[in-house]
Amino acid sequence: MAYINNSANKGKSRFVSALHQTAHEYAANGIPVFICHPESKAPATEHGYKDATTDLDQIAAWFARCPSYNIAISPEHAKWSVVDVERAGLDAWQAIQAEHGAVKTYSVATPHGGRHFYFSGSLPSRVRLWKGLAIDTRGRGGYVLVPPSRVVYEDGSSGVYEVADDCDVADVPHWLIQAAERHVADVITAPSGADPDDPGNIDRMASYLKGLAKQGMVAIEGAGGNDTTFKLAAEILDQLRPDTAFRLLLEHWNPRCQPPWDVEDLAVIVGNAVNYKQNAIGATTVARASDVFADVVAKFPSDTPRMTGEIIPFAALLKRDVPPVQELVPGLIEKGIVTFLAGHGGTHKSRTSVHWGLSIAAGRPIYGREVERASFVCISCEDGIDEVTRRVQAMAQRLDLPIGDNAYLWDRRGLVAPLATVSDGGIKLEPFWGELQARLKSISGHKFIVVDSAYNVLNFTGATKSNEGAVKAAIEILGQLCAETDSTMVVLWHPSQAGQERGDNSGWSVAWHNAPRARLSLTRVPDTESAFDLKVEKRNNAPPQKLPLTLRWDDGVLLPITEVAATERKALFKNACINTALQAADGGCPIQKQRRIQGWMFDQIEKDAGYRPTEKQVKDELAAAISTGELRYIAAHGKQQAGYFAKERDPFLIKNRIPEAKHPG
């Protein structure tokens, strides 16, 4: 092939393997590639063929991590299609070629004796072109391994992909296009006289399927894959016509199944779901935005079978490719889900969430943790724009934060317009839902959303806010918004009285304690000025945390003591030493120059200052406080103990006419 020069760059040390060199050459010639696990066809990236790239640095990083990754391409990305002929279908392929006219084109020999024939032009993926013949397509929504990738099969056999016919890629013959189109049309068609699907429902179901695929909720061979697919098809058919449901399943969900279904097999399952499902086609279709989302779109508990209600052998789980948990802020905010941040008034949760958002938008670390950069959208329903402006200006100055055009404030103060209303009959999506969804989709890339607060965006009627099923459904609605718009959300709330008494800062009822997947809290540190504990109350997918993290007020931002400005840290330490000395004096055990400081005094200073000092550091600070007139040192006289006291003249000294002691110099 003209686009691959296997002799180019030969011997240069920048390539860690022949696979790396070949991947580099594909990309350098404009053909996006992605990686699969060594000796496997399974993608090694989270989004499979959708992660294909021509970025040479990214490709180098992949192979630096593992030089033996296999190479794969999505033919559609290169404006190609591939006909996959298994060994058993080679004779039939030759006969078909003879009937329609042989086409000479680039081809690759596959490890099991088959052949990949490359053509210029578009075909759907995983279509069996002729019934009963082992001849399939790989095109839109599919991928193929390319030479010199190597595969080891379950039976222990192995083989390498090798170039068989090294010539130019021919145009896809018209008879191939006709065969593919005819087959797909025959597999499943729209019901006669059916109304067209609403575009909003199509978008919603496409996002839903993408979310399932991303979470690994797919059909797995040997682990109830057929049942999984049937249930999902029935669920989608509640919203869409069969032909649309089939197309979305094929495009957005099927490629992540292990292995993907052939088109005809998937069509049979969808057809079975049409024939045997309990609800009518489109039974729970959501009305258009122009109809103000008037229909109930979610019930609690759900009437439809859940994907997680299957029996799956643990042995099957061991074969799955599961990506690591993605985190926007490691240890704090998991990517793609809804996290709740609770705190009483005055704990600066609004300010803190904006600090997080601006830092994420700028790609700056938060509390020493590297973040994944994303656009920031703050939906402010409580604080006025002047107050938000003051906070943002203070943060930008204190943290030297660049505020770019990927951070947005949506001022919703004074508007009674929730995203959804939760009633005994279900959840009604309000017009603001459609408006927010559209705006988020208009912003490219991942989004970090802060909602201030839960009370403003979720309208609970009656006793639903104490109903665990209703609460769970409401939170799932927010999660659905994240999935549909490629977003992560932090929702602020005020803890209930019961949540305060439990100490977990959950809200309204025990339902809010159990339902969220992730909860954080901000609380004041008792008896400590301007100090707050940030704590992970719950995270389903989190590793063990070192939190709570104590944060200090520093010029408009809450920061760990290690990030507080030096002058502010010094002031904190000074005040901690003086306050502890006064507390000790009031308790009848003043700190004395010639005696060791007691353990509880160190504990108190550490609590106030954020770190544990040495005895010399404390006594040096107390000596300095005398020179500045903030403390005084009294020598022992009779019943009067020596030690550090407040500056005011001690009544005992006045009564007994004892002169003030000069501080030992």
Buried (B, 14 or more C-beta within 10 A) or exposed (E): BEBBEBEEEEEEEEBBBBBBBBBBBBBBBEBBBBBBBBBBBBBBBEBBBBBBBBEEEBBBEBBEEBBBBBBBBBBBBBEBBBBBBBEEBBEBBEEBBEEEEEBEBBBBBBBEEBBBBBBBBBBBBBBBBBEEBBBBBBBBBBBBBBBBBBBEEEEEEEBEBEBBBEEEBBEBBEBBBEBBEEBBEEBBEBEEEBEEBBEBBBEBBBBBBBBBBBBBBBBBEEBBBBBBBBBBBBBBBBBBBBBBBBBBBBBBBBBBBBBBBBBBBBBBBBBBBBEEBEEEBBEBBBBBBEEEBEEBBBBBEEEBBEBEEBEBEEEBEEBEBEEEBBBBBBBBBBBBBBBBBBBBEEBBBBBBBBBBBBBBBBBBEBBEBEBBBBBBBBBBBBBEEEBBEEBBEBBBEBBEBEBEEBBBBBBBBEEEBBBBBBBEEBBBBBBBBBBBBEBBBEBEEBBBBBBBBBBBBBBBEEEBBBBBBBBBBBBBBBBBBBBBBBBBBBBBBBBBEBBBEBEBBBBBBBBBBEBBBBBBBBBBBEEBEBBBBBBBBBBEEBEEEEBBBBBBBBEBBBBBBEBBEEEBBEEBBBBBBBBBBBBBBEEEBBBBBEEEBEEEBBEBBBBBBBEEBEEEBBBEBBBBBBEEEBBBBBBEBEEBBBBBBBEEEBEEBEEEEBEEBEBEE
